[in-house]
Structures are given as structure tokens and as C-alpha cells.
Amino acid sequence: MVLQRWQTVMLLFALALMVVFILTPMAYLGATPVYVWQNTGFFILNIVIGVLLLIDIFLFKNLKLQMTVALIAIILLAVSVGLGCVVYTGPDLSFTFFGVPFTVAALVMTWFARRFMAKDRRLLAAADRLR
């Protein structure tokens, strides 16, 4: 039996997307870039998501806890996407590619990672039944 650790790759991609999201402009107000860190609450939320994704990568020895942390990250990513759509909408703002689409991509990557974790859990349960 070989466990494929694709969830680690997915979580790493989601973490990279969140880092790029935090470091690049989310929108432009005229010619002035608007960054995530200019809204403190939104910035802290996205930093917490990034830290959870980083921690989740190293929880591979406890699959149940890894799945729980991934679920919490998915919920917080959904909140971040919603807040990003609400906070950064307006007639004067023009979105960039690095805004909400990056958080949506990180959400999808984390969701796929959780599905791979569930697949590994089923594989381990099947192996335990055979013993």
C-alpha cells in the first residue's frame, strides 16, 4: 500500500497563492494600488489562513487533525472570498488578477487537498480491515 501525498502539494500551492495574494495589490483606486494590509482585519484573516495552511502541511502524521485544520482553512477562505468581494467593490475600484481569484483558487486547492486526505483515510481504513 502506497499513500500518495498529493494533499501536501495542493496545500503548498494554496499557501503560495495566499502569499502572492497578500503581497500584491488587490485593486486599484484610480492609479493608486490598494493592498490587503491596508485593511487590518482582512490582513489578519489572510495571515491566519496562511499559517493554518502551513501548519496543515506538517500534520501528515495525524490525518484526522489534518482534515479538521483543512476544513477550518476552507471555512476561513470562504469568509475571505466573501469579504474580498464586499470590501473591495465600488465604482472607483478596478480589480487586479491577484485579488479575489487567487483566494478562490486557494479555496479550491484546499478543498481538493481535503478530498485527497479523505481518500487516504479510506485507504488506511481498508488496509486496517485486512489485517
C-alpha positions in Angstrom: 0.0 0.0 0.0 1.4 3.4 -1.0 -0.1 6.6 0.2 0.1 9.4 -2.3 0.7 12.7 -0.6 -1.0 14.9 -3.2 -2.7 16.9 -0.4 0.8 18.3 0.6 1.3 19.6 -3.0 -2.2 21.1 -3.0 -1.7 22.8 0.4 1.7 24.1 -0.7 0.1 25.6 -3.9 -2.7 27.1 -1.8 -0.1 28.6 0.6 1.8 30.1 -2.3 -1.4 31.6 -3.7 -2.2 33.2 -0.4 1.4 34.7 -0.1 1.1 36.2 -3.6 -2.4 37.5 -2.7 -1.1 39.2 0.4 2.0 40.7 -1.3 0.4 42.1 -4.5 -2.3 44.8 -5.0 -5.8 43.6 -4.6 -7.4 46.5 -6.6 -6.6 49.9 -7.9 -8.3 53.1 -6.8 -7.6 55.3 -9.8 -3.9 54.8 -10.2 -3.2 54.0 -6.5 -2.8 50.3 -5.6 -4.9 49.0 -2.7 -3.2 46.3 -0.7 -4.6 43.7 1.6 -2.6 45.0 4.6 -4.4 48.4 4.4 -7.4 46.7 5.9 -6.1 45.3 9.2 -8.9 42.8 9.9 -8.8 41.4 6.4 -5.0 41.2 6.6 -5.0 39.3 9.9 -7.7 36.9 8.5 -5.5 36.1 5.5 -2.3 35.7 7.6 -4.2 33.3 9.8 -5.3 31.3 6.7 -1.7 31.2 5.5 -0.4 30.0 8.9 -3.1 27.3 9.0 -2.2 26.1 5.6 1.5 26.0 6.6 0.7 24.0 9.8 -1.6 21.7 7.9 1.2 20.6 5.6 3.1 19.2 8.6 0.2 17.4 10.2 0.5 14.4 7.9 1.1 12.0 10.8 -2.3 12.8 12.3 -4.8 12.6 9.4 -7.9 13.4 11.4 -6.4 16.6 12.8 -5.1 17.5 9.3 -8.6 17.1 7.9 -10.0 19.3 10.7 -7.5 22.0 10.1 -8.1 21.9 6.4 -11.8 22.3 7.0 -11.2 25.3 9.2 -9.0 26.8 6.5 -11.7 26.2 3.9 -14.3 28.0 6.0 -11.9 30.9 6.6 -11.0 31.1 2.9 -14.7 31.3 2.1 -15.1 34.1 4.5 -12.0 35.8 2.9 -13.5 35.5 -0.5 -16.8 36.9 0.7 -15.1 39.8 2.5 -12.9 40.5 -0.5 -16.0 40.8 -2.8 -17.8 43.1 -0.3 -14.9 45.3 0.9 -13.2 45.8 -2.4 -16.3 46.6 -4.6 -17.1 50.1 -5.6 -17.4 52.3 -8.6 -13.9 53.7 -8.2 -12.1 50.4 -7.7 -10.7 48.3 -10.5 -9.8 44.7 -9.6 -6.5 43.0 -10.5 -6.0 39.4 -11.3 -4.3 38.8 -7.9 -7.4 39.8 -5.9 -10.4 37.5 -5.2 -9.4 35.0 -8.0 -6.3 34.0 -6.0 -8.3 33.3 -2.8 -10.9 31.3 -4.8 -8.0 29.3 -6.3 -6.6 28.7 -2.8 -10.0 27.7 -1.6 -10.3 25.1 -4.5 -6.8 23.8 -3.8 -7.5 23.3 -0.1 -10.8 21.6 -0.9 -9.0 19.2 -3.2 -6.4 18.6 -0.6 -9.1 17.7 1.9 -10.6 15.3 -0.6 -7.2 13.6 -1.0 -7.0 13.4 2.8 -10.3 11.6 2.9 -9.2 9.3 0.1 -6.1 8.4 2.2 -8.2 7.8 5.3 -10.5 5.4 3.4 -7.4 3.6 2.0 -6.0 3.3 5.6 -9.3 2.0 6.9 -9.4 -0.6 4.2 -5.9 -1.7 5.0 -6.8 -2.0 8.7 -9.8 -4.2 7.9 -7.5 -6.6 6.0 -5.2 -7.1 9.0 
